[in-house]
């Protein structure tokens, strides 16, 4: 329709531009063109109508085809439903026939599966599996297959596996296997298996990892006297060698290796423990210095006692005798004062540091008590925040509370003993000086009275 209107407008435009002379010719042409366009449009519309009717027929065919397919699927569903119901009845009948055929064997098969599960739990974690790998695969399969009856071969394999475990439990065997290092990598080495208890290698005690099937050393070997017996046992091929065994197949060894060492316990004391250690070392150094100094001084004084007429200025008694030699002409009273003054000059060198040792021995337990109080405060804070459900949350604070007390006592006891030794030697030296001074004064007073 748009084409017709456009053609009319175009014709009118041409007619107007042609002028009045050609107006009648243009109108005739315009009429003729309109008629042609009308006929063309009629043909187009008729063609479109025919195409529409054709497509309508095709759609009707597709609809009938879809309805036929739907009906076929409905009928198939009915057949499958009936077949399913028949199969349910058939399965129930076959199950009854199976139960009747099995009879009392069903209980035996249940016992077999239970025995397989128990044997798998024991064999898969046994150190014997390190020497004979892959023994637990069949047992795991038999234990997991609850709907399948075991065969005669499977029953024989179960018997052989259990018999092998019992037989190897009484043997000490050597075999070569790959040992995984804790630092990475692995090494093939000879391993000694002691029954079903332990594995021993070059590193000491070894463990068998069930999940990976590898042999690896303990994370930390037990105490040295226990680990040394294992290494000695692994190195000997004959004779009787004592060795520590773990009858729990690694549980006790795991507990021993998890036990805190002496250094772990020491570091549990924290800052108070470090301060106590520093004080102990400082007091010990002073005590050792004083013992050496006083021993040397006492030795020199005893040597001087054998020759009092020839005083030596390198020891306290010699210096006091030098004062007497320089003041022989004074009266006894002045001589006594001068000798007392000389003794007072020697006293600081003799008694210096002794009181410091005593003070340190008294402060150490107090610092331990301070660490105890700090640890208990932290313990109560942990209880306030997390409750008492997990004791591990309080273990660190309790360790500080106990360890610092022990450290304070351990530091105080030797310091008290050393203080007694140093004080005793100091008093013996002072006693000798006082004794010699009193004798000198007495002899001088007696010589004056004559």
PEGI-V631164 format. One record per helix or strand. SS is the DSSP state (h for helix, s for strand). FROM is the first residue (numbers start at 1). TO is the last residue. If there is no record, write none. Layout:
ss=SS from=FROM to=TO
ss=SS from=FROM to=TO
This chain:
ss=h from=2 to=18
ss=h from=23 to=102
ss=h from=105 to=123
ss=h from=128 to=131
ss=h from=136 to=144
ss=h from=152 to=168
ss=s from=172 to=180
ss=s from=186 to=194
ss=s from=198 to=201
ss=s from=204 to=208
ss=s from=215 to=217
ss=h from=224 to=235
ss=h from=251 to=258
ss=h from=262 to=267
ss=h from=270 to=305
ss=h from=316 to=326
ss=h from=332 to=351
ss=h from=354 to=386
ss=h from=392 to=449
